[in-house]
């Protein structure tokens, strides 16, 4: 997810590419959410640990969503 965000930032001059890479990051966040649930179900992490990590992931996802919805805000002025 972090590498997708870094790549999107490098491509922010091109809104469609920026959004595409942010969408990839959002997909990675959803995959991470799945693996957190799986780790909890398998007993690798506790419910409180899963909840705390999911809370952080949701916050990151919200920020990615805001960036996707307003890409023009991040396009540098040349």
N, C-alpha and C positions, 0 to 999 in steps of 0.2 A: 504494500500500500504506500509506504513512504517513497519508494522509488517512482511510483506512478505520479505522486504529487510533485516530486522534484522534476520529472519529465514534463508534466503539464506546465509547471512554472516556466521552464525553458521555452515552451511553445506558446506562451501567453500572447504573443503578437498576433497570433492567428486564432481567433475565437473558436472556430470549429475544432481545431486540433486540441486547444486548451480544454474544451468541454469533453472531447473524446477521451483524453487521458484522465480527466477527473472522473469520468464515468467508469473507467477501468479501476481507479482507486476505490470508488464506491462499491464496485463488484468485489474487490478484494476485502473490503470491510465486511460485506455480507458473508463472505467465505470465512473470515475470522470469527464472526459471530457463530457460525455453524460449528467451527472447531472448538470454541469455548463451551458450547452446549454439549458437544461430544465428550470433551475432557471431563466435564462435570459428571455426565452420565456414567463414564467409565471409572470415576473415583480418583482421577488424577488431580483435580482441584476441588475445593469445597464449594458449596453453594454461595457463601459470602464472597469467596474469591472470584467466582464466576460473575456474580452480581456487580462487584466493584469494577472488574475489567469490562463488562458489558456497558456499564455506565460511562466509562471513559470512551469506549468505542462509539457509543451513541452520540456523545458530544463531538467527536471527530467527524462522524458521519453527517451531523447537522451542519458543521462548517463546510464540509465538501458540498453538501446540497445547496448551501447559500452561494458558494462560488459557481456552481453549475447554473443556478438560476439567474445570476447577474455577471456573466463573464466579461462584459464590457468594462466593469469596474476595475478589472485587473490588467486590461490591455494598456501597455505603456504608451504615453504620448511621445510621438517622435517629432 
